[in-house]
Amino acid sequence: MKYLKNQEEAKDAVQQVFLKTITELHKYKVDYFKSWLYMVAKNHCLMKLRDKGKYANEINERIMATPDEAADKNSYIEKDIELTNLAAALQQLNKEQRECLTLFYLTKKSYGEIVAQTGYTLLQVKSHIQNGKRNLKILLLKQASIK
């Protein structure tokens, strides 16, 4: 949507980017998948705009700027590393805390839905979430201090 400004075109572009990803990923040595995927999507959208002749003169410096691409890439690499560290730390939590945090934050379940799904009491769910957040923070700080 950032580049194409049209919902249908953006949906088509997403499908084409993922198709290209599936068929061409094996051709490249990709260290940071999310960053690579972002660049593939960005290039696809820019090529689509160029092919149409649409916005040929309107593609501004912010979109085409090369200096920002290095900063963007570093930003995406850092976020990718942070997400990897977060996933590793999440796996170190006990089963109850991991389950409650995942349901609450990643699948956006309410306390009541978590109670119904897990069989824990409401007090246990709240406790597992609170303790899990605290333990997750401790684990992430330990990871950061090791590096």
C-alpha positions in Angstrom: 0.0 0.0 0.0 2.9 2.4 0.7 4.0 2.3 -2.9 1.0 1.2 -4.9 -1.7 3.2 -3.2 -4.4 0.7 -4.4 -5.7 -2.1 -2.3 -6.3 -4.6 -5.2 -2.9 -3.9 -6.7 -1.3 -4.3 -3.3 -3.0 -7.7 -2.8 -1.8 -8.8 -6.2 1.7 -7.6 -5.5 1.8 -9.6 -2.2 0.8 -12.8 -4.1 3.4 -12.1 -6.8 6.1 -11.3 -4.2 5.5 -14.5 -2.3 5.4 -16.6 -5.5 8.7 -15.0 -6.5 10.1 -15.7 -3.0 9.1 -19.4 -3.2 10.6 -19.9 -6.6 13.7 -17.8 -6.2 14.8 -18.1 -2.5 17.0 -21.1 -3.3 19.1 -18.9 -5.7 20.4 -16.6 -2.9 22.2 -16.9 0.3 19.8 -15.1 2.6 21.1 -14.3 6.1 18.1 -12.1 7.2 15.0 -13.3 5.5 12.7 -10.5 6.6 15.1 -7.8 5.3 15.5 -9.7 2.0 11.7 -10.1 1.7 11.2 -6.4 2.3 13.7 -5.5 -0.4 12.1 -8.0 -2.9 8.6 -6.5 -2.2 9.9 -2.9 -2.5 11.7 -3.6 -5.8 8.6 -5.4 -7.1 6.4 -2.4 -6.3 8.9 0.1 -7.8 9.2 -2.0 -11.0 5.4 -2.2 -11.2 5.1 1.6 -11.0 7.8 2.1 -13.6 6.3 -0.5 -16.0 3.0 1.4 -15.8 4.6 4.7 -16.4 2.5 5.7 -13.5 4.2 8.1 -11.1 7.3 8.1 -13.2 8.0 11.7 -12.3 6.4 11.4 -8.9 8.5 8.7 -7.4 10.2 10.9 -4.9 13.6 10.9 -3.3 12.4 9.4 -0.1 11.3 6.2 -2.0 14.4 6.1 -4.3 17.0 7.3 -1.8 20.0 5.0 -1.6 21.5 6.3 1.6 18.4 5.4 3.5 18.4 1.9 2.1 21.5 1.0 4.1 19.9 2.5 7.3 16.6 0.6 6.5 18.5 -2.6 6.0 20.4 -2.2 9.3 17.1 -1.4 11.0 15.5 -4.5 9.6 18.5 -6.6 10.5 18.4 -5.3 14.1 14.6 -6.0 14.3 15.2 -9.5 12.9 17.8 -10.2 15.5 15.6 -8.8 18.3 12.7 -11.0 17.2 15.0 -14.0 17.1 16.2 -13.3 20.6 12.7 -12.8 21.8 11.6 -16.1 20.3 14.6 -17.9 22.0 13.8 -16.2 25.3 10.1 -17.1 25.0 11.1 -20.8 24.6 13.1 -20.6 27.9 10.0 -19.8 29.9 8.0 -22.5 31.6 5.1 -24.0 29.6 2.4 -22.1 31.5 4.0 -18.7 31.1 4.9 -19.3 27.5 1.4 -20.5 26.7 -0.4 -17.6 28.4 1.9 -15.0 26.9 1.5 -16.4 23.5 -2.2 -16.5 23.7 -2.5 -13.1 25.2 0.0 -11.1 23.1 0.4 -13.0 19.9 -3.1 -14.4 19.3 -4.8 -11.5 21.1 -7.0 -13.7 23.3 -8.8 -12.2 26.3 -8.2 -13.5 29.9 -11.6 -15.3 29.7 -10.7 -17.0 26.4 -7.3 -18.1 27.8 -9.1 -19.5 30.9 -11.5 -21.4 28.7 -8.7 -22.7 26.4 -6.2 -23.7 29.1 -8.2 -24.7 32.1 -6.2 -22.3 34.3 -8.1 -20.1 36.7 -8.3 -16.4 36.0 -5.9 -15.7 38.8 -3.4 -18.2 37.4 -3.6 -16.7 33.9 -2.9 -13.2 35.2 -0.1 -14.5 37.3 1.5 -16.5 34.4 1.3 -13.4 32.2 2.8 -11.1 34.8 5.6 -13.5 35.8 6.2 -14.5 32.2 6.7 -10.8 31.2 9.1 -10.3 34.0 11.0 -13.4 33.3 11.1 -12.6 29.5 12.6 -9.2 30.3 15.2 -10.8 32.6 16.1 -13.3 29.9 16.4 -10.6 27.2 18.6 -8.4 29.4 20.9 -11.5 30.1 21.1 -12.1 26.3 22.0 -8.4 25.7 24.7 -8.4 28.4 26.3 -11.5 27.0 26.7 -9.9 23.6 
